[in-house]
Amino acid sequence: MFTGIIEAVGKVVSITPSGSNIDVWVDSPITHELKIDQSVAHNGVCLTVVAIDGNQYKVTAVDETLRKTNLGTWQAGTMLNLERAMKAGDRLDGHFVQGHVDAIATCVEKQTLEGSWLYRFRFPEKYAALVIEKGSVCLNGVSLTAFNIGKDELTVTIIPYTYNHTNFQQIEAGTVINIEFDVLGKYMLRMQEVNK
């Protein structure tokens, strides 16, 4: 379980196919704090650390992950928002994030405002019921508040700290990102479907 509060930004060093999986080596400032078999969210994707070498560590992504996320667009040099799993008893500064990406979303607009940045994203319409005005959404691993909700679009505003400490500074119109909808909304929607 994660919170959507980014700890560090890492960089993809290399990507190697391994059957239907891919192995990704990441260079990061938190590598020295990691252990093999630990979960780390990469742009919101929960991946397990399988090897560590100096300042770099390796994770493996399976076919299901590749199909549901923007991981297929990663290449050497791609900047990744990183977060380790939350500890029991920690403050929940963001919201409950599973690291199980639901879909990809596309940035359709970026505006530079006076002291903040506004982004509008388009996502698959089948998820419309999982987004509410002023509700939580996880974009590229970052816990954000959605507003100006449409059937297949939402808007978020990024403050300078988040802009400078995540890869949002590299997101422009046309950029594809990972989106995870609020797990509480998913359970409520599922209960409604089952109890029809």
C-alpha positions in Angstrom: 0.0 0.0 0.0 1.2 3.5 -0.9 0.1 7.1 -0.3 0.9 8.9 -3.5 3.5 11.1 -1.8 6.6 10.8 -3.9 9.9 10.2 -2.1 12.4 10.6 -4.9 12.8 10.7 -8.7 14.8 7.9 -10.2 16.1 7.3 -13.8 15.8 4.2 -16.0 19.3 2.9 -16.8 18.4 0.0 -19.0 15.5 -2.2 -20.1 15.9 -5.9 -21.1 13.3 -8.3 -22.5 13.0 -11.5 -20.6 10.4 -13.7 -22.3 7.1 -11.8 -22.1 8.5 -9.8 -19.1 11.0 -7.0 -19.0 13.7 -6.3 -16.5 14.3 -2.6 -15.7 17.4 -1.3 -13.9 16.8 2.0 -12.1 19.3 4.5 -10.6 17.9 6.3 -7.6 18.8 8.2 -4.5 16.9 5.8 -2.3 18.6 2.6 -3.6 20.8 2.3 -0.4 17.6 2.1 1.7 16.0 -0.7 -0.4 16.0 -4.5 0.2 15.5 -7.3 -2.2 11.8 -8.4 -2.3 10.6 -4.8 -1.3 7.8 -3.1 -3.1 8.4 0.3 -4.7 5.9 2.3 -6.8 7.4 3.5 -10.1 5.1 6.1 -11.7 2.4 4.5 -9.6 3.2 0.9 -10.7 4.1 -1.4 -7.8 7.1 -3.5 -8.7 9.3 -5.7 -6.6 13.0 -5.1 -6.1 14.8 -8.3 -7.4 18.5 -7.2 -7.4 20.6 -4.3 -6.1 24.0 -3.1 -7.4 25.4 0.1 -5.9 23.1 3.0 -6.6 21.0 0.8 -9.0 18.3 -1.8 -8.5 16.4 -4.1 -10.8 12.6 -4.7 -11.0 10.7 -7.0 -13.4 7.4 -6.2 -15.1 5.1 -8.9 -16.3 2.8 -8.9 -19.4 -0.3 -7.8 -17.5 1.6 -4.8 -16.1 2.9 -3.9 -19.6 -0.6 -4.0 -21.0 -2.2 -1.8 -18.3 0.5 0.9 -17.9 2.7 3.3 -19.7 5.7 1.1 -18.9 6.1 0.2 -22.6 7.0 3.8 -23.3 9.9 3.8 -20.8 13.5 3.9 -22.1 16.9 4.6 -20.8 16.8 8.1 -19.2 13.1 8.0 -18.4 12.5 9.8 -15.1 10.3 7.8 -12.6 8.4 9.0 -9.5 9.4 6.6 -6.7 7.6 5.7 -3.4 8.3 2.9 -1.0 5.4 1.1 0.6 4.0 2.9 3.6 4.7 1.7 7.1 1.9 0.9 9.5 1.5 3.9 11.8 2.7 6.5 9.3 0.7 9.6 8.5 -1.4 9.1 5.4 -0.6 12.4 3.7 -2.1 11.4 0.3 -4.7 8.7 0.0 -4.7 4.9 -0.2 -2.9 3.9 -3.3 -2.4 0.2 -4.2 0.1 0.6 -7.0 -2.3 -1.3 -9.2 -2.6 1.0 -12.2 -6.1 0.8 -13.8 -5.3 2.4 -17.2 -3.3 5.0 -19.0 -4.4 8.6 -19.4 -3.3 11.2 -21.9 -2.4 14.8 -21.1 -4.6 16.9 -23.4 -3.7 20.3 -21.9 -1.0 22.0 -19.8 -1.3 25.5 -18.6 1.4 27.4 -16.7 -0.3 29.7 -14.2 1.1 32.2 -11.8 2.6 29.8 -9.2 1.1 26.6 -10.3 0.5 24.3 -13.3 -2.9 23.0 -14.6 -3.1 19.7 -16.4 -6.1 18.1 -18.1 -6.1 14.4 -18.7 -8.3 12.1 -20.8 -8.9 8.6 -19.6 -11.1 5.6 -20.8 -14.7 6.6 -20.4 -15.6 3.2 -18.7 -13.9 4.6 -15.6 -16.1 7.7 -15.4 -18.0 6.5 -12.3 -14.7 6.3 -10.3 -13.9 10.0 -10.6 -15.7 12.5 -8.4 -15.3 16.3 -8.1 -12.7 17.0 -5.4 -12.0 13.3 -5.1 -8.5 11.6 -5.0 -6.8 10.2 -8.0 -3.3 8.9 -8.5 -1.5 10.1 -11.6 2.0 8.7 -12.3 2.1 7.7 -8.7 1.2 11.2 -7.3 -1.9 11.6 -5.1 -3.9 14.5 -6.5 -7.3 16.1 -6.2 -9.4 16.0 -9.4 -11.8 18.7 -10.5 -13.7 19.9 -13.6 -14.7 16.3 -14.1 -16.1 15.1 -17.5 -17.1 11.7 -18.8 -13.6 11.0 -19.8 -11.5 13.9 -18.6 -10.3 15.4 -15.3 -8.2 18.4 -14.3 -5.5 18.7 -11.6 -3.4 21.5 -10.4 0.3 21.0 -9.4 2.0 23.2 -6.9 5.7 24.3 -7.3 7.0 21.7 -4.8 5.3 18.8 -6.6 6.3 20.1 -10.0 10.0 20.4 -8.9 10.1 17.0 -7.1 8.3 14.7 -9.5 8.4 14.0 -13.3 5.3 16.3 -13.8 7.8 18.9 -15.2 8.3 16.6 -18.2 4.6 16.0 -18.9 3.2 18.0 -21.8 0.1 17.7 -24.1 0.3 14.2 -25.6 2.2 12.6 -22.8 0.8 9.2 -21.7 0.7 8.6 -17.9 -0.5 5.9 -15.5 -3.8 6.4 -13.6 -5.1 4.6 -10.6 -8.6 5.4 -9.3 -9.6 5.6 -5.7 -9.9 2.0 -4.3 -12.8 3.1 -2.1 -14.8 4.1 -5.1 -14.0 0.7 -6.8 -15.4 -1.2 -3.8 -18.6 0.9 -3.7 -19.1 0.5 -7.4 -18.6 -3.3 -7.1 -21.1 -3.6 -4.3 -23.7 -1.7 -6.4 -23.1 -4.1 -9.3 -23.3 -7.2 -7.1 -26.4 -6.1 -5.3 -28.5 -5.1 -8.4 
